[in-house]
Amino acid sequence: MDDLDLAPTTTAAPERRELPEFTLKNVALDIVHGLQALVLNPEASKVVAPIVFFAESIGTKVIRKKVPYTEIDYSSYMQQIEKIEEGELNYYKIAGDTGPIVYPAGHVNIYSWMKWITEGLDDLELGQRVFGYLYLATLVLTITTYFSASNGSVPPWVLYLLACSKRLHSIYVLRLFNDCWTTFCMVGTVLLLQQASYWKSTSGFLSGVITYAAADMYSMAVSIKLNALLYLPAVLYILYLLSDECLLLFLGPVVFGLLVQIGIGWNFLLPLASDPEAHEIRWAYLSQAYDFKRQFLYEWTVNWKAVSEETFSSSWFHILLLVVHVGLLSLFVLTRWLTPETLGKSRIQFFKDIFLFWKRSATAKSIINDHVLGPKFVFMTMTITNIVGVFCARSLHYQFLSWYCYSLPFLLWQTNLPFYVAIPMYGIHEYCWNVFPATELSSSGLLTVLNLTLAGVWLNDQQFSKVVEKKDD
């Protein structure tokens, strides 16, 4: 054996990194860099997220102890539930102090349970605890949708904003509104659709199961309060994409959702009964719980105090809002969501393929099949559709903030505005919701923030582009 083979192998000692000098200036710089990371560095979000959760957990308890409960609708809910428990099924005859019942059967089921929890109005503190847990559960779902939509790259300042709404805490912990339950179901729907997209390219069966679960969750949201219908265009579009753009497969989750809606309202729909009394009960339920012509009072509007009461109540103003609603949705659909880049084919081909209702016509390049961009596409499509509906709503009441507040921090980030601009915008938005009664200034400020958010997101035409990572040579 050659002696050279026995020579020990030597390796160069790793070069020692010279530590910076320990000075007051360097310590101050380290603190500044650390604080910057806690605001801007996405890696820090993994630490910030649980901090926000635990801070909110403590915060909701402090609010319960320090701020008195405010009675608005809960006692009326209890009165309505009591009449139903006594055997009354006719929605025309079910009413409380604030008026007749106007919500579908999901609301009835939840507040029947709440009536048992709070023993009517005897243990409201326990009811506040339940709503505190509901707030925290919604927060967890929201943070999860943020991480899913951003592939873990959401900056910490976006998460901090989730804990910064005084009005939102009040809606949940101090007022016990049914809007909170609808929001929980809708955030859950968004998350399920994100997961269906994430798994679609690797497990079609699992994706399909999750898609049906999303249809179930969405139907539950609608059964509590009809504001969930603002999401309907996005829900249908995403379900169609998840069904491989096959109309026959698409009908599966749609029909399933309708059956869930019928099942929830079974006691009031009485589908197996045909006598006159059953017909009246059925019609009363449908006309009261699914009333789309409900009139709102000008004194309670948050978003339209900048117009006169006459304009607010006029039919032409309502038609104008509907036209703007359809126009804004069409703009986003045709220029951001239904494009060759998101579909993997031309729009013309997409519409042609719809008529091949028995055939799977989606391409492998469809964004819904992308486990990174798909969840973001779902989040943006769902939340922007909702925000457009809110922006064009005939009236917003104070509790309606819960409809969309969960999505606003992420959408402000997606405008590509600097954080030092986006955060003050959120502050202005919060101010507008805390002015009572609303004024011309607060209404104008609210509409301006929503308008700038929609415009900023639309102008960000790179939101569904993949980031190409550079590799070292």
matplotlib code that plots the C-alpha trace (Angstrom):
import matplotlib.pyplot as plt

x = [0.0, 1.3, 2.4, 0.5, -2.7, -2.0, -1.5, -4.1, -6.7, -6.5, -9.3, -9.1, -10.3, -13.6, -13.0, -14.1, -16.7, -15.5, -18.2, -19.0, -17.6, -19.8, -20.8, -23.9, -24.4, -24.2, -26.6, -29.0, -28.8, -29.5, -32.6, -33.8, -33.2, -35.1, -38.0, -38.0, -38.1, -41.1, -42.9, -41.7, -40.0, -42.3, -40.2, -41.2, -44.9, -44.5, -43.7, -46.1, -49.1, -49.3, -48.5, -51.4, -53.7, -52.7, -52.9, -56.4, -57.3, -56.3, -57.9, -61.4, -61.3, -60.4, -63.1, -65.7, -64.6, -64.2, -66.8, -70.5, -72.6, -74.8, -78.3, -79.3, -80.7, -80.0, -83.1, -85.2, -83.5, -84.4, -88.1, -88.3, -86.7, -89.1, -92.1, -90.6, -90.0, -93.6, -94.6, -95.0, -93.6, -95.3, -92.6, -95.3, -96.2, -92.7, -91.4, -89.5, -89.0, -87.0, -89.5, -90.3, -87.8, -86.0, -83.2, -83.2, -83.3, -79.5, -79.9, -82.8, -80.6, -77.7, -79.7, -81.8, -78.5, -77.4, -80.7, -79.9, -76.3, -77.3, -80.6, -82.5, -81.1, -80.0, -76.4, -75.2, -71.7, -71.5, -72.8, -70.1, -67.5, -68.9, -68.6, -65.1, -64.2, -66.0, -63.9, -60.7, -61.7, -62.4, -59.0, -57.2, -59.0, -58.2, -54.5, -54.5, -56.1, -53.4, -50.6, -52.2, -52.8, -49.3, -47.4, -46.2, -44.8, -47.3, -45.5, -46.2, -47.8, -50.7, -51.3, -51.1, -54.0, -56.2, -56.2, -56.7, -60.5, -62.3, -65.6, -65.1, -64.4, -67.6, -69.6, -68.5, -68.0, -70.4, -73.3, -73.6, -74.7, -75.6, -73.3, -70.3, -71.5, -71.9, -68.4, -67.0, -68.6, -67.4, -63.8, -64.1, -65.5, -62.5, -60.1, -61.7, -61.7, -58.0, -57.3, -59.3, -57.1, -53.9, -54.6, -56.1, -52.9, -51.9, -55.1, -58.2, -60.3, -59.3, -59.8, -63.3, -64.2, -63.0, -65.0, -68.2, -67.3, -66.9, -70.3, -71.8, -70.1, -71.2, -74.8, -74.6, -73.4, -76.3, -78.7, -77.6, -77.7, -78.1, -75.0, -73.1, -74.8, -72.4, -69.8, -72.0, -70.4, -67.0, -68.2, -69.8, -66.8, -64.3, -66.5, -66.6, -62.8, -62.4, -64.8, -62.3, -64.6, -67.1, -70.7, -72.0, -69.4, -70.0, -73.7, -72.7, -71.5, -74.1, -77.0, -75.4, -75.4, -79.0, -79.9, -78.1, -80.1, -83.4, -82.3, -81.5, -84.9, -86.9, -89.1, -90.3, -90.3, -92.4, -91.7, -93.7, -96.9, -99.4, -102.2, -103.1, -101.4, -98.2, -98.3, -98.7, -95.8, -93.6, -94.4, -93.9, -90.5, -89.4, -90.7, -89.4, -86.0, -85.1, -86.5, -84.2, -86.4, -85.9, -85.8, -83.2, -83.4, -81.3, -80.5, -78.6, -76.6, -72.8, -71.9, -74.4, -74.7, -72.9, -76.2, -79.6, -82.3, -84.4, -81.6, -80.8, -84.4, -84.9, -85.3, -83.0, -80.2, -80.6, -80.5, -77.4, -75.7, -76.7, -75.2, -72.0, -71.9, -72.2, -69.7, -67.0, -67.4, -67.3, -64.1, -62.3, -63.7, -62.7, -59.3, -58.0, -59.8, -61.0, -57.9, -55.6, -53.1, -55.5, -57.3, -54.4, -56.5, -58.4, -61.6, -63.4, -62.3, -63.4, -67.0, -67.1, -66.1, -69.0, -71.4, -69.4, -71.2, -70.1, -66.5, -63.6, -62.2, -59.7, -56.1, -53.1, -52.1, -55.2, -54.3, -56.7, -54.3, -51.3, -50.7, -49.0, -51.0, -54.3, -55.0, -54.2, -56.5, -59.3, -58.7, -58.5, -61.5, -63.7, -62.8, -62.8, -66.2, -67.4, -65.8, -67.4, -70.7, -70.0, -68.9, -72.1, -74.4, -77.7, -76.8, -74.2, -75.1, -72.4, -72.4, -71.9, -68.2, -67.7, -68.7, -65.3, -63.0, -61.1, -59.9, -59.0, -55.4, -54.5, -56.1, -54.4, -51.1, -52.1, -52.5, -48.7, -48.9, -46.1, -47.0, -46.7, -49.5, -51.6, -51.6, -53.0, -55.6, -56.7, -56.8, -59.0, -61.3, -61.6, -62.3, -65.2, -66.8, -66.4, -68.2, -71.7, -73.9, -72.3, -71.6, -70.9, -67.2, -67.2, -69.3, -67.1, -63.9, -65.2, -66.1, -62.8, -60.8, -62.8, -62.5, -58.7, -58.4, -60.3, -58.4, -55.0, -55.8, -56.9, -53.8, -51.6, -51.7, -48.8, -50.6, -51.0, -47.5, -45.0, -41.9, -38.8, -36.2, -32.6, -30.2, -26.6, -24.1]
y = [0.0, 3.4, 5.5, 8.4, 6.6, 6.6, 10.4, 12.0, 14.2, 17.8, 20.3, 24.0, 25.3, 27.3, 31.0, 32.5, 35.2, 38.3, 39.5, 43.2, 45.3, 45.5, 49.1, 51.0, 52.0, 48.3, 47.2, 50.0, 48.9, 45.3, 46.4, 48.5, 45.5, 43.2, 45.6, 46.0, 42.2, 42.0, 44.4, 43.5, 40.1, 37.3, 34.8, 36.6, 36.0, 32.4, 33.9, 36.9, 34.7, 32.9, 36.2, 37.9, 35.0, 34.9, 38.7, 38.5, 35.7, 38.0, 41.0, 39.4, 38.4, 42.0, 43.5, 41.2, 42.2, 45.9, 46.9, 46.3, 44.2, 46.2, 44.9, 45.4, 42.3, 39.3, 39.7, 39.8, 36.7, 35.0, 36.1, 34.7, 31.4, 31.1, 31.4, 28.7, 26.4, 26.9, 25.4, 28.4, 27.7, 30.6, 33.2, 35.9, 35.3, 35.0, 38.3, 40.0, 43.6, 44.6, 43.1, 39.9, 37.1, 37.7, 35.1, 31.5, 28.4, 28.2, 31.3, 29.6, 26.5, 28.5, 30.8, 27.9, 26.5, 29.9, 30.2, 26.9, 28.1, 31.5, 30.2, 32.9, 36.2, 34.9, 34.1, 36.5, 36.4, 32.8, 33.8, 36.5, 33.8, 31.7, 34.7, 35.3, 31.8, 32.3, 35.4, 33.5, 30.6, 33.0, 34.6, 31.2, 30.4, 33.9, 33.6, 30.1, 31.5, 34.3, 31.8, 29.6, 32.5, 33.8, 30.5, 31.7, 35.0, 37.4, 40.2, 40.6, 44.0, 42.4, 40.1, 42.9, 44.7, 41.7, 42.6, 46.4, 46.8, 48.2, 47.9, 44.2, 43.3, 45.0, 43.2, 39.8, 40.1, 42.8, 42.5, 38.8, 39.4, 36.5, 38.1, 36.6, 33.1, 33.7, 35.2, 32.1, 29.8, 32.0, 32.1, 28.3, 28.1, 30.1, 27.9, 24.7, 25.9, 26.9, 23.3, 21.8, 23.8, 22.9, 19.1, 19.1, 18.3, 15.5, 13.9, 14.5, 12.4, 14.4, 17.7, 16.5, 15.6, 19.0, 20.7, 19.1, 20.1, 23.7, 23.6, 22.4, 25.1, 27.8, 26.6, 26.8, 30.4, 31.3, 29.6, 32.0, 35.3, 36.2, 38.4, 35.2, 35.4, 38.3, 35.5, 33.5, 34.5, 33.6, 30.4, 29.1, 30.1, 28.3, 25.2, 25.1, 25.3, 22.6, 20.4, 20.4, 22.8, 20.0, 21.2, 17.8, 17.4, 21.1, 20.3, 17.8, 20.3, 22.9, 20.4, 19.2, 22.7, 23.2, 20.0, 21.2, 24.4, 22.4, 20.1, 23.0, 24.6, 21.4, 22.3, 25.4, 24.2, 21.1, 19.6, 16.5, 18.3, 19.8, 21.1, 24.9, 25.5, 23.9, 26.0, 29.2, 28.2, 27.4, 30.7, 32.7, 31.2, 31.8, 35.3, 36.4, 34.6, 35.1, 38.7, 40.6, 43.7, 44.7, 48.4, 50.0, 53.1, 56.1, 56.9, 53.6, 53.6, 53.8, 54.1, 56.5, 59.5, 61.5, 61.4, 62.7, 60.5, 61.0, 59.7, 56.8, 55.6, 56.1, 53.1, 54.7, 54.8, 51.1, 50.4, 52.5, 50.5, 47.2, 48.4, 49.5, 46.1, 44.1, 46.4, 46.1, 42.3, 42.1, 44.2, 41.8, 38.7, 39.7, 41.3, 39.3, 36.1, 34.7, 35.3, 33.0, 33.2, 31.9, 29.4, 28.1, 28.7, 31.5, 32.9, 31.9, 28.3, 28.5, 29.5, 26.9, 24.1, 25.0, 23.4, 20.2, 19.6, 16.0, 16.5, 17.6, 20.6, 22.1, 22.3, 21.3, 25.0, 26.2, 28.2, 26.2, 23.2, 25.2, 24.4, 27.7, 30.2, 28.3, 29.1, 32.7, 32.8, 31.4, 33.9, 36.9, 35.9, 35.2, 38.3, 40.8, 39.6, 40.1, 43.6, 44.7, 43.7, 45.6, 48.7, 48.7, 47.7, 49.7, 50.2, 49.0, 48.8, 48.7, 45.0, 44.5, 45.3, 41.6, 40.7, 41.7, 43.0, 39.7, 40.1, 43.8, 43.6, 41.1, 43.0, 46.2, 44.3, 43.2, 46.8, 47.0, 50.2, 50.7, 49.5, 53.1, 54.0, 50.8, 51.0, 54.6, 53.5, 50.8, 53.4, 55.7, 52.7, 51.9, 55.5, 55.6, 52.5, 54.1, 57.4, 57.2, 58.3, 58.2, 61.5, 62.7, 62.6, 59.1, 57.7, 59.3, 58.1, 54.5, 54.5, 56.1, 53.4, 50.6, 52.2, 52.6, 49.0, 47.7, 49.9, 49.0, 45.3, 45.6, 47.6, 44.8, 42.7, 40.6, 39.1, 35.7, 35.6, 33.1, 34.4, 32.8, 32.1, 32.8, 29.9, 30.4, 29.3]
z = [0.0, -0.9, 2.1, 0.6, 1.2, 4.9, 5.1, 7.4, 5.7, 6.8, 6.5, 6.8, 10.1, 9.7, 9.6, 12.9, 12.5, 14.3, 16.7, 16.6, 19.4, 22.5, 22.6, 23.5, 19.8, 18.7, 21.4, 20.4, 16.7, 17.7, 19.6, 16.6, 14.2, 16.5, 16.7, 12.9, 12.6, 15.0, 12.6, 9.2, 9.1, 8.1, 10.0, 13.2, 12.4, 13.7, 17.1, 16.9, 16.1, 19.4, 21.2, 19.6, 20.5, 24.2, 24.4, 23.0, 25.4, 28.3, 26.6, 26.3, 30.0, 31.0, 28.8, 30.4, 33.9, 33.3, 30.7, 31.5, 29.1, 26.7, 25.9, 22.3, 20.7, 23.0, 25.1, 21.9, 20.7, 23.9, 23.7, 20.2, 21.1, 24.1, 21.7, 19.5, 22.4, 23.4, 20.0, 17.8, 14.3, 12.3, 11.8, 11.5, 15.1, 16.6, 17.8, 20.6, 21.9, 18.8, 16.3, 14.5, 13.9, 10.6, 10.6, 9.2, 11.4, 12.0, 14.1, 16.0, 16.7, 18.0, 20.2, 21.5, 22.7, 24.0, 25.9, 27.7, 28.4, 29.8, 31.4, 29.5, 30.8, 34.2, 33.4, 30.7, 32.0, 30.9, 27.5, 27.3, 28.0, 25.1, 22.8, 24.0, 23.0, 19.7, 19.1, 19.9, 17.7, 14.8, 15.4, 15.2, 11.9, 10.5, 11.3, 9.7, 6.5, 6.5, 6.7, 4.1, 1.7, 2.1, 2.2, 5.6, 4.5, 6.1, 8.0, 11.7, 11.5, 9.7, 12.6, 15.1, 13.4, 14.0, 17.7, 17.3, 16.8, 19.8, 18.0, 17.1, 20.7, 21.7, 19.1, 20.4, 24.1, 25.1, 22.6, 21.7, 18.1, 15.7, 13.1, 15.0, 14.3, 10.6, 10.5, 12.2, 9.7, 6.8, 7.9, 8.3, 4.8, 3.4, 5.2, 4.0, 0.4, 0.8, 2.0, -0.9, -3.3, -1.4, -1.7, -5.1, -7.0, -4.7, -3.4, -5.4, -3.0, 0.0, -1.9, -2.8, 0.8, 2.0, -0.8, 0.4, 4.0, 2.7, 1.1, 4.4, 6.4, 3.9, 4.1, 7.9, 7.6, 5.3, 7.8, 10.5, 8.7, 5.0, 4.8, 4.0, 0.5, -0.3, -0.8, -3.1, -6.5, -5.2, -3.6, -6.8, -8.9, -6.6, -6.3, -10.1, -10.3, -7.6, -9.5, -12.4, -14.3, -14.8, -14.4, -13.4, -10.6, -9.6, -8.9, -6.2, -3.5, -4.6, -4.2, -0.9, 0.4, -0.5, 1.3, 4.4, 4.2, 4.0, 6.8, 9.1, 8.4, 8.4, 11.3, 9.6, 6.0, 6.8, 3.4, 4.1, 5.1, 2.6, 4.8, 4.9, 8.2, 7.0, 3.9, 6.0, 8.3, 5.3, 3.5, 6.7, 7.2, 3.6, 3.4, 6.8, 7.0, 3.4, 3.0, 0.5, 0.5, 4.1, 4.7, 6.9, 9.2, 8.3, 11.9, 12.3, 9.0, 9.4, 5.8, 4.2, 6.5, 3.7, 1.7, 2.6, 4.2, 1.1, -1.1, 1.3, 1.1, -2.6, -5.0, -7.6, -5.0, -4.3, -8.0, -8.4, -5.6, -7.3, -10.6, -8.9, -7.1, -10.3, -12.1, -9.4, -9.3, -13.1, -13.1, -10.7, -12.4, -15.9, -15.1, -12.1, -11.4, -14.8, -16.9, -19.0, -16.2, -13.5, -15.8, -17.9, -21.0, -22.7, -21.4, -24.6, -24.1, -20.5, -21.5, -24.3, -21.9, -19.6, -22.2, -22.0, -18.7, -18.3, -19.0, -16.7, -18.6, -16.2, -17.2, -15.0, -15.2, -13.4, -10.4, -8.2, -8.7, -7.4, -3.7, -3.1, -5.2, -5.0, -1.3, -1.9, -4.9, -2.7, 0.1, -2.2, -4.3, -1.3, 0.7, -2.1, -3.2, 0.3, 0.6, -2.7, -1.3, 1.9, 0.0, -2.0, 0.9, 1.3, 4.9, 7.4, 11.1, 13.8, 14.3, 10.6, 11.0, 12.0, 8.4, 7.0, 9.7, 9.9, 6.2, 6.2, 7.5, 4.9, 2.1, 3.2, 2.9, -0.5, -1.7, -1.7, 0.3, 2.8, 6.3, 7.6, 5.2, 5.6, 9.4, 9.6, 7.1, 9.4, 12.2, 10.2, 9.4, 13.1, 14.0, 11.5, 13.2, 16.7, 15.9, 17.3, 15.8, 12.4, 10.7, 7.2, 8.0, 9.5, 6.6, 4.0, 5.8, 5.9, 2.2, 1.3, 3.1, 1.5, -1.9, -1.6, -0.4, -3.4, -5.8, -4.2, -4.4, -8.0, -9.0, -7.6, -10.7, -9.5, -6.5, -8.2, -9.6, -8.3, -6.6, -8.2, -5.6, -6.6, -5.9, -5.1, -7.7]

ax = plt.figure().add_subplot(projection="3d")
ax.plot(x, y, z, "-o")
ax.set_aspect("equal")
plt.show()
